Amino acid sequence: MATRRRMTIKEVARAAGVSTQTVSRVLNNRPDVAFETLERVRRIIADTGYTPNMLARSLTQGRSHIIGVVGYGLDYFGPSRVLTGIEEQAADLGYAISLNLIHDPETRDVDALLSSLFSRQVDGIIWAIPEVGENRVWSHGKGPELPLPVVLVGGMGGQTSLLSIAIDNAAIGRIATEHLLAGGARRVGIITGPLSWWEARERRLGWRGALEAHGLTADEHPVAIGDWSPNSGEQGLYDLLDQRPDLDAIFASNDQMALGVLHAAHRLGRRVPEDLAVVGTDNIAESSHFWPSLTTVHQPLRDAGALAVREIDQSIAAAPGSRRVVGTPPSHAVRLEPELIVRDSSRSVEPILSSSNGRSMGTHDGSYPVSGSL
């Protein structure tokens, strides 16, 4: 059988009546192409089955069209959603992914990881490892000497000269706790994640701040430390009740632990939400099918991953023909805002005034976003 000859970019350009540079701009999703021209070129590409020669394209442009991604924790909901957002946005922008999964989030063997990615000629690096312990120390002061753009996703503690993208985790704890207080709770316990994780500490900080904003002493409200698993959520409820038998609400720092809370409450004969209101975090797909359905805080995790790719792409585009990011701007941090999803595991909201935002929360069914950042 004869092998079908590969179409060339010149032939596509001739068929579309445009220059090869215009075809290249279409292939690279550039915005400076008229809509009619864009549609005509795409139609020719679809009709002819043209695919660009990636090796030749890389040699010509000095780019590999590969983004290196360092990740951890595919078993955890948050990190896995971030990586999904990275992969989807990268594909949309024409990048392949070189994924490097590490087994210990507190690794300090960063130079070897970066060197390995540099040697693979990636165009940029997304560091998507949650901030655990001191695992971000390496980024302090780094930036200008790096040969390509690096973006951090997740975690915001410490100082770094690199762009950092994260969810406002203090807001997660704050709005969850304010919702419980608005429903009439006055003894609100928390089940944290491992406190070596920045996200867990920030959610606890938001919980504490909401209590104190409403005149409650946070130290009088019980704390249990979990490990993100349902088992630790179940044990967390038992620990909280040992500290405060009259507990009437719980903020669980993820939905998996909230599931353990609901299980333990059922075993103890505590009605949810009448005796015990529960709010989780993450809005996992199964949370609406818990019994009762779980009130939770949604995190725009896929958006965080997608934004990291767009930032990398913009940095690359700012230095055409060069792998070096010229004139790297000062570091800045982006915090994406969470959203409360109200379901059946929490009580109807009673109007109260929140000292943290100066507005009456009122009665709310469904969901609402939280604006601003800390």
C-alpha positions as CSV (number, residue, x, y, z in Angstrom):
1,M,0.0,0.0,0.0
2,A,1.4,3.4,-0.9
3,T,2.1,5.8,1.9
4,R,0.2,9.0,1.8
5,R,2.5,12.0,1.3
6,R,2.6,14.5,4.1
7,M,1.2,17.9,3.3
8,T,3.5,20.8,3.7
9,I,2.7,24.1,5.3
10,K,3.4,25.9,2.0
11,E,0.7,23.7,0.3
12,V,-1.8,24.6,3.1
13,A,-0.9,28.3,2.7
14,R,-1.4,28.1,-1.1
15,A,-4.7,26.3,-0.8
16,A,-6.0,28.9,1.7
17,G,-4.6,31.8,-0.2
18,V,-2.5,33.1,2.7
19,S,1.2,33.2,3.7
20,T,3.0,30.4,5.5
21,Q,3.4,32.9,8.4
22,T,-0.4,33.2,8.7
23,V,-0.8,29.4,8.8
24,S,1.9,29.3,11.5
25,R,-0.1,31.9,13.5
26,V,-3.2,29.8,13.2
27,L,-1.3,26.7,14.4
28,N,0.0,28.6,17.4
29,N,-3.4,30.0,18.3
30,R,-2.2,33.5,17.9
31,P,-5.0,36.2,18.3
32,D,-3.8,38.4,15.4
33,V,-5.6,36.5,12.6
34,A,-8.9,37.7,11.1
35,F,-11.8,35.4,11.9
36,E,-12.6,34.6,8.3
37,T,-8.9,33.8,7.6
38,L,-8.8,31.7,10.7
39,E,-11.8,29.7,9.7
40,R,-10.5,29.2,6.1
41,V,-7.1,27.9,7.2
42,R,-8.6,25.6,9.8
43,R,-11.0,24.2,7.1
44,I,-8.1,23.5,4.8
45,I,-6.1,21.8,7.6
46,A,-9.2,19.6,8.5
47,D,-9.8,18.8,4.9
48,T,-6.3,17.9,4.0
49,G,-5.4,16.2,7.3
50,Y,-2.3,18.4,7.6
51,T,-0.2,17.9,10.8
52,P,2.8,20.1,11.5
53,N,6.3,18.5,11.6
54,M,7.0,19.1,15.3
55,L,10.7,18.4,15.0
56,A,11.1,20.9,12.2
57,R,8.8,23.3,14.0
58,S,10.9,23.1,17.2
59,L,14.2,23.7,15.3
60,T,12.7,26.7,13.4
61,Q,11.2,28.3,16.5
62,G,13.8,27.4,19.0
63,R,11.0,25.8,21.1
64,S,10.0,22.3,22.0
65,H,6.3,23.0,22.7
66,I,6.7,20.9,25.8
67,I,6.0,22.1,29.4
68,G,7.6,20.3,32.2
69,V,5.3,19.6,35.2
70,V,6.5,18.5,38.6
71,G,3.7,17.1,40.6
72,Y,2.7,15.0,43.6
73,G,-0.3,13.4,45.1
74,L,-2.5,12.0,42.3
75,D,-4.3,10.1,45.1
76,Y,-5.4,13.5,46.5
77,F,-8.3,15.4,45.0
78,G,-6.7,18.8,45.0
79,P,-3.4,18.0,43.2
80,S,-5.1,15.7,40.7
81,R,-7.6,18.5,39.7
82,V,-4.7,20.9,39.3
83,L,-2.9,18.5,37.0
84,T,-6.1,18.0,35.0
85,G,-6.4,21.7,34.4
86,I,-2.7,21.9,33.3
87,E,-3.1,19.1,30.8
88,E,-6.4,20.4,29.3
89,Q,-5.1,24.0,28.9
90,A,-1.7,22.8,27.5
91,A,-3.5,20.7,24.9
92,D,-5.6,23.7,23.9
93,L,-2.5,25.8,23.4
94,G,-0.6,23.2,21.5
95,Y,1.8,22.0,24.2
96,A,2.7,18.5,25.2
97,I,3.4,17.7,28.9
98,S,6.5,16.1,30.4
99,L,5.1,15.0,33.8
100,N,7.5,14.2,36.7
101,L,5.8,12.8,39.8
102,I,7.7,12.8,43.1
103,H,7.0,10.4,46.0
104,D,7.9,12.8,48.8
105,P,6.3,16.3,48.8
106,E,9.0,17.5,51.2
107,T,11.8,16.7,48.7
108,R,14.7,19.2,48.5
109,D,16.4,17.5,45.6
110,V,15.2,20.3,43.4
111,D,18.3,21.1,41.4
112,A,18.4,17.6,40.0
113,L,14.7,17.8,39.0
114,L,15.2,21.2,37.3
115,S,18.4,20.1,35.6
116,S,16.6,17.1,34.2
117,L,13.8,19.2,32.8
118,F,16.3,21.8,31.3
119,S,18.1,19.0,29.5
120,R,14.8,17.9,27.9
121,Q,14.5,21.4,26.4
122,V,11.1,22.1,27.9
123,D,9.8,25.6,27.2
124,G,8.7,26.2,30.8
125,I,8.1,24.5,34.1
126,I,5.1,24.3,36.4
127,W,5.9,23.3,40.0
128,A,2.6,21.7,41.1
129,I,3.7,20.2,44.5
130,P,1.6,21.3,47.5
131,E,3.6,23.4,50.0
132,V,4.5,21.0,52.7
133,G,7.1,21.8,55.4
134,E,10.1,23.7,53.9
135,N,9.7,22.3,50.4
136,R,9.4,25.8,48.9
137,V,12.6,27.2,50.4
138,W,14.4,26.5,47.1
139,S,12.3,29.1,45.3
140,H,13.2,32.0,47.6
141,G,15.4,34.4,45.6
142,K,15.2,32.2,42.5
143,G,14.0,33.6,39.2
144,P,16.4,35.8,37.3
145,E,19.0,33.1,37.0
146,L,16.6,30.5,35.6
147,P,16.9,29.9,31.9
148,L,13.1,29.6,31.4
149,P,9.8,30.5,33.1
150,V,8.8,28.7,36.2
151,V,5.3,29.0,37.8
152,L,4.4,27.6,41.3
153,V,0.9,26.2,41.8
154,G,-0.5,25.7,45.3
155,G,0.9,27.1,48.6
156,M,1.7,30.8,49.3
157,G,3.9,30.8,52.3
158,G,7.3,32.4,52.4
159,Q,8.9,34.7,49.9
160,T,9.6,33.7,46.3
161,S,10.6,35.6,43.2
162,L,8.5,33.2,41.1
163,L,4.9,33.7,40.1
164,S,2.7,31.7,42.5
165,I,-0.9,30.7,41.9
166,A,-3.1,29.3,44.7
167,I,-6.6,29.1,46.1
168,D,-7.4,31.5,49.0
169,N,-7.4,28.8,51.6
170,A,-8.0,31.1,54.6
171,A,-11.2,32.2,52.8
172,I,-12.2,28.5,52.6
173,G,-12.1,28.2,56.4
174,R,-13.7,31.6,56.9
175,I,-16.8,31.2,54.7
176,A,-17.4,27.6,55.8
177,T,-17.4,28.7,59.5
178,E,-19.4,31.8,58.8
179,H,-22.0,29.7,57.1
180,L,-22.2,27.4,60.1
181,L,-22.5,30.3,62.5
182,A,-25.2,31.9,60.3
183,G,-27.1,28.6,60.7
184,G,-27.2,29.0,64.5
185,A,-24.1,27.0,65.5
186,R,-22.1,28.3,68.4
187,R,-19.7,25.4,69.1
188,V,-17.9,24.8,65.8
189,G,-15.1,22.3,65.8
190,I,-12.6,21.8,63.0
191,I,-10.9,18.7,61.5
192,T,-7.7,20.0,59.9
193,G,-5.5,18.3,57.4
194,P,-1.9,17.5,58.3
195,L,-0.5,20.8,59.7
196,S,2.7,20.5,57.7
197,W,0.5,21.4,54.7
198,W,0.1,25.1,54.1
199,E,-3.5,24.6,52.9
200,A,-4.4,22.9,56.2
201,R,-2.9,25.7,58.3
202,E,-4.6,28.4,56.2
203,R,-8.0,26.8,56.5
204,R,-7.6,26.6,60.3
205,L,-6.6,30.2,60.3
206,G,-9.8,31.2,58.4
207,W,-11.9,29.1,60.8
208,R,-10.3,30.8,63.8
209,G,-10.7,34.3,62.3
210,A,-14.4,33.7,61.6
211,L,-15.0,32.6,65.2
212,E,-13.2,35.6,66.6
213,A,-14.9,38.0,64.2
214,H,-18.2,37.0,65.8
215,G,-17.1,37.4,69.3
216,L,-16.3,33.7,70.0
217,T,-13.1,32.5,71.6
218,A,-11.4,30.2,69.2
219,D,-9.5,28.4,71.9
220,E,-12.8,27.2,73.4
221,H,-13.7,25.4,70.1
222,P,-12.2,21.9,69.6
223,V,-9.6,21.0,67.0
224,A,-8.8,17.5,65.6
225,I,-5.9,16.8,63.2
226,G,-6.7,14.5,60.2
227,D,-4.8,13.2,57.3
228,W,-7.3,13.9,54.5
229,S,-8.8,10.4,54.7
230,P,-12.4,9.3,55.7
231,N,-11.0,7.3,58.6
232,S,-9.4,10.4,60.0
233,G,-12.6,12.3,59.7
234,E,-14.5,9.6,61.6
235,Q,-11.9,9.5,64.3
236,G,-11.8,13.3,64.2
237,L,-15.5,13.5,65.2
238,Y,-14.9,11.2,68.2
239,D,-11.9,13.4,69.3
240,L,-13.9,16.6,69.0
241,L,-16.8,15.2,71.0
242,D,-14.3,14.1,73.7
243,Q,-13.2,17.7,73.9
244,R,-16.6,19.3,73.6
245,P,-19.6,16.9,74.0
246,D,-22.1,19.7,73.2
247,L,-20.5,20.3,69.8
248,D,-23.1,21.5,67.3
249,A,-21.1,22.0,64.0
250,I,-18.0,20.8,62.2
251,F,-15.9,22.3,59.5
252,A,-14.0,19.4,57.8
253,S,-11.0,20.5,55.8
254,N,-11.8,18.2,52.9
255,D,-14.9,16.2,51.7
256,Q,-13.3,12.8,52.4
257,M,-12.9,13.7,56.1
258,A,-16.5,15.1,56.0
259,L,-17.7,11.7,54.8
260,G,-16.1,10.1,57.8
261,V,-17.8,12.6,60.0
262,L,-21.2,11.8,58.5
263,H,-20.5,8.1,59.0
264,A,-19.6,8.5,62.6
265,A,-22.5,10.8,63.3
266,H,-24.9,8.2,62.0
267,R,-23.3,5.5,64.2
268,L,-23.6,7.8,67.2
269,G,-27.2,8.7,66.5
270,R,-26.5,12.3,65.9
271,R,-28.8,13.8,63.3
272,V,-27.3,15.9,60.5
273,P,-27.9,18.9,60.4
274,E,-30.3,19.1,63.3
275,D,-27.8,18.0,66.0
276,L,-24.6,18.5,64.1
277,A,-24.1,20.7,61.0
278,V,-21.3,19.7,58.7
279,V,-19.4,21.6,56.0
280,G,-16.6,20.0,53.9
281,T,-14.1,21.3,51.3
282,D,-13.5,20.4,47.7
283,N,-16.9,19.7,46.2
284,I,-15.9,16.3,45.0
285,A,-18.3,14.7,42.5
286,E,-19.6,12.3,45.2
287,S,-20.4,15.1,47.7
288,S,-23.9,15.7,46.4
289,H,-24.6,12.0,46.9
290,F,-23.6,11.8,50.5
291,W,-26.4,11.3,53.0
292,P,-27.3,14.0,53.7
293,S,-25.9,15.8,50.7
294,L,-22.8,17.7,51.8
295,T,-22.5,21.4,52.0
296,T,-19.0,22.2,50.9
297,V,-16.6,24.8,49.6
298,H,-15.6,24.5,45.9
299,Q,-12.0,25.3,44.9
300,P,-11.2,26.4,41.4
301,L,-8.4,23.9,41.2
302,R,-8.6,23.2,37.4
303,D,-8.6,27.0,36.9
304,A,-5.4,27.3,38.9
305,G,-3.7,24.7,36.7
306,A,-5.0,26.3,33.5
307,L,-3.9,29.7,34.6
308,A,-0.3,28.4,35.2
309,V,-0.2,27.2,31.6
310,R,-1.4,30.5,30.2
311,E,1.2,32.4,32.3
312,I,3.9,30.1,30.9
313,D,2.7,30.6,27.4
314,Q,2.6,34.4,27.8
315,S,6.2,34.4,29.2
316,I,7.4,32.4,26.2
317,A,5.6,34.6,23.8
318,A,7.2,37.7,25.4
319,A,10.7,36.5,24.3
320,P,10.2,35.1,20.8
321,G,13.2,33.2,19.4
322,S,14.8,32.9,22.8
323,R,14.5,30.3,25.5
324,R,15.5,32.9,28.1
325,V,12.7,35.0,29.6
326,V,14.1,38.5,29.1
327,G,13.1,41.1,31.7
328,T,11.4,38.7,34.0
329,P,8.9,40.8,36.0
330,P,8.9,41.1,39.8
331,S,7.2,38.1,41.5
332,H,3.5,38.3,42.1
333,A,1.0,36.0,43.6
334,V,-2.5,35.1,42.3
335,R,-5.2,33.9,44.7
336,L,-8.3,32.4,43.2
337,E,-11.5,32.6,45.3
338,P,-13.5,29.7,46.6
339,E,-17.3,29.2,46.4
340,L,-19.7,27.9,49.0
341,I,-22.0,25.2,47.8
342,V,-25.0,24.9,50.1
343,R,-26.7,21.5,50.5
344,D,-28.5,19.5,53.2
345,S,-25.8,18.8,55.8
346,S,-25.9,22.4,57.1
347,R,-28.8,24.3,58.7
348,S,-30.9,27.1,57.2
349,V,-29.1,30.4,57.4
350,E,-30.2,33.0,59.9
351,P,-29.2,36.6,59.0
352,I,-26.1,37.6,60.9
353,L,-23.6,40.4,60.3
354,S,-20.2,39.2,59.4
355,S,-17.4,41.4,60.8
356,S,-15.1,40.2,58.1
357,N,-17.0,41.7,55.2
358,G,-19.5,44.0,56.7
359,R,-22.5,42.4,55.0
360,S,-25.4,40.4,56.2
361,M,-25.0,36.9,54.9
362,G,-28.8,36.5,54.7
363,T,-30.5,33.3,53.6
364,H,-28.9,31.5,50.7
365,D,-29.7,28.4,48.7
366,G,-27.3,27.1,46.1
367,S,-23.9,28.7,45.9
368,Y,-22.2,32.1,46.1
369,P,-18.7,33.3,45.3
370,V,-16.4,35.0,47.7
371,S,-14.5,38.0,46.3
372,G,-11.3,39.7,47.3
373,S,-8.2,38.1,48.8
374,L,-6.2,38.2,52.0
